């Protein structure tokens, strides 16, 4: 091959091997942080006799935020194996599918998701394939399970009987040195960046976030999430409270539910089981000024985030 037929390389373009060497050198310096492009992990097959547990990462793109009327237009899932200590062992499989909604996708949703009407035209979810994909998972994890679980359960009853975890709310990211829980920011903290195009791309990103080690614990983010998800929590409803006490309830961590989802039109808060007595004492002395018995629900990973609760 002569000089005229050799592949052209700009004299200012570094060789990939040189880039890797420079990145490695910079990563050893406390003055620099290196972000590497996220490359999806290849599928693996567990070793015979290896004890593994299987989880499902899930991400839905929808036509809006109202689970009662809006529709899923894209479903992405990633099936992965993990060890008892929360170490991620490998990716089993991925699932990605579009669904044409009953009405055209709005320009606002297209701008947010990148999904056009042309992309979903004629597409429908294979419900049997979705069910088969998730059946072996012992836990389903989304980066906002309060949103994704409600939609998933409406479409596929199999999700009603699965344990769920939320990587956004069930890890105190601020406590571990992050200023927020946005997925892209957490991925940067794990040393990666990605240019998400599909829902399954966000599942690959979430996998690396969960695989990252938290300095304060020495274990993976997944290990902490699983520990939190296994603990029962108590949902306490502060019904019929005076309007002028809303700021006190907000500061305490209560959120408002407008009643449109069939649940009480009321302030509510999810707390650790051990904090229930203190919370009831707060309501009695600071909010109601009398002995009351607020409505309390006990939640587990099988009921938490569900629209049925």
N, C-alpha and C positions, 0 to 999 in steps of 0.2 A: 504494500500500500504506500503510494507516494504522498507527498505533502498535500497535494490537491484533493486527494480522496480521503484523507484522515478526518475524523470528526472534528468540527470546529470547536475550540475552547477559548473563550476570552482570556487574555493573559491576566486579567484581574479577578477571575473567578477561582476561588480556592478549591482545591481537590477535596472531595468529601472526607477522605481520611484525615486531611489536615484540619478540617472543621471539627471533626470529632476530637482530635487531639487538643485543639484550642478550647473546646467546650469543657473537656475534662480538666484542663489546667485552671480555667476560670472557676469551675465548680468547687475547687479546693481552696479558693480564696474567700475570706469573709466579706470582701468588698463587692462581690458579684453574685447574682443568682441566675441560673441557667434554666430556661424553659425549653423543653424538647417537644417536637410535634408528636401528638399522641398517635401511635400506631396500634390498631386493634390487635388484641392477643389472638393467636390462632387457636383453633379448637384442639382439645386434648382428649385423651382417653385415660381414665384413672388406672393405676396399677392394680392388678388382680389382688384382692385381699385388702386393698387400701380402704381405710375407714373414711368415708366422705359424707358430707351433707350437701344437699343441693338447694340453691336459692334462685329466685327469679328477680331480675331487675326489670322494671316496667316504666314506660313513658307513653302518655297519650297526648295527641294533639286534637283539639276539639274546635267546634264552630263557635264556642262561647263558654261562659263560666257557669251557666245554669244547668245543673245535672238533670233537672226535670224535663228540659225541652231541647237543650243543645245536643249535638251528636259528635261522636268520635270520628275523625277523618283519617287518623293515622295511629297505628299501634306499633310500638317497638318493644321488643323484649330480649333479654339476654339470660341464658341459663348457665349458672356457674357452680362449681364445687368449692367447698371450704372445709377446713379442718375444725376440730372442736375448739381450738384456741382462737378462731377467727381469721386464720391465715387463708388467703384465697389461693386455691390450688390450680384452677384453670377454667377455661370456658368450654362448656359442653356444646352449646348451639346458640343461634340467634334467630329472631323472628321479626319480620318487617312487612307491614301490609297497609294499603290504603283502603278507604271506604268512601264511596260517593254518598253525600248526605242528601236528604230529601229536598233541600233548597240550596241555591248557589252559595258558594263560600263568599263571604264579604271581603271587600278590599282590605279592611282592617285586619282580618284574620290572615289573609295572604301576606300582608306586610309583616305580621308577627311571626308566622310559621314558615313562610316560603312555599306554602302549599297552594297550588292553583286549581281551578275547576278542571283544567285539562289533565292534570296529574291524577285526579281521582275518578275521572269519567269512566263509567262502566265497572268500577272496582267494588267488590263486596268482601267483607271478612268471611273467612272460612271458619265458622264457629267450632266445628269439630277439631280443626287443626289447632286453634287457640287452646281449647280444653286439653287436648293431648299434650301440648307443649308444657303447660303449667302443672299438670297432675303430679309429677314427681317432686315438685318444689315443696320444701317444708316451710318456707317463708317467702313472701313477695315484698319487695322493697321498691319504693318510689321516692323521688326527691320532692314530694309534696303529696303524701298519701292521703291527706285530708281532701284533696282534689281527685287524684287518680283512682282511689278505691271506689268512690261513689259511682264514677262513670263505668269502671270495669265491672262492678257488680250488676249494674243495670243491663249490661250486654251479655255477660257470661256468668251464670250462677256458680260456677266452680270457684270463683273468687270469694264467695260468701263464706266458704268453709276453710279458707286459708288464713294462716297467721300473717299479719302485715307489720312492717316496720317502716319508719319514715326517716330517711337520711338527713332531712332538713331540720325537723323539730326534735328528734330523739337523740341528737348529739348537741351538746352545748359548745358550738364552734368558737364562740367568743372566749370561753374558758380555756380553750386550747390554742389561743393566739390568733384567731381569725377575727376580722372585723365584721363579717357577715356570712351568710349561708348560701349565697348565690353559687350555682354549680360551677360556672366558669371561673369564679374567683377561687373556689376550693380546689379546682383542678390545677390552677396556677400554683397554689400552695403545695400541691403534690409534685410540682416540677414539670408540668405539661401544659400545652395549649392545644386546642382543637378547633377546627372550623366545622361546626355542626351543620349538617344538611338534613339529616333524617332523625327520627325519634330514636332509632337504634344507636345512632352516634352518641347521643346523650347517655345511653345505657353503658356504652364502652367508657365514656368519661367518668360516670359514676362508679364503675368498677374500680378504676384506678384511685379515685378518691377514697373508697372504702378499703382499698389495699394499702393505703399509706399508713405509716406508723405515727402515732401521736406521741410527741416527746414526753409529755407528762405521765403517760401510762406505760410506754414501752411496748404497747400492743397496737393492733390495727384499729382503724376507725370502725371497721365491721364488728370487731370484738365488743367495742363499747356500745354500738347500736344494738347488737343482740342482747347484751346484758340489760339495757334499758327496756327493750321490747318485751322481755320476759317478765318484767315486774308489773303487777297489777297497778292501775291508777284509779283514782276516784274522781268522777265528774260531779261537781257540786253546782246546783242551780240556785242563783239568788233571784228569785221571782218576786215581782210586785215591790220593787224597791223605789224609793223616792228619786225623782229625776236629778235633784241637786246632789245626790251621792254618787253620780256616775264617775266623777273624777277619782274619788276614793277607790271605787271598784277597779277602774283602769289601772291605777298605781299598784294595786294588789295583784294585777295580772288577769283580771276578768275580761272576757270578750263578749260582745253583744251578738245575740242571735235574733234575727227579725221575725222568726216564726214561719217564714215562707216554706221551710223544708219540713213542716209537720212537727218540729220540736218546739219546746216552749219559747214564747217571745220573752226573752229573759237574758240576764247576764249569767255567764257560766265560767268555770275554771276547772282545769284538770290538775290534780295534785297527787303527790305520792301518798300511798296508803297510810303511812305513819304520820302524815301532817293533817289528817282529817279532823281530829279533835281541836287542834289550834285554829283551823279554818272556820269551824262551826262557832268557836268562841269569838272569833273576829266578827262574824256576821251578827251574832247576838248582841255584842257590846258596841260595835261601831256602825252597824247598818240598820238593824231592826229595833235595837234598844229594848229587846224583850226575848223571852225564851221562845225559840222557833225550832222547827225540825225541817230544814231545807231538803229538797229532793236530791238524793245522792244515787249515782249509778257506779257500779264497779265495772271497770273496763279491763280487758286483756288484749293481747295481740290479735285474738280472733274476732274481737268486736270493735277495737279502737279504729277510728277513722271511717267507720262504716256509716252509710246513710240510713241504715236500718236501726241505728241506735239514737 
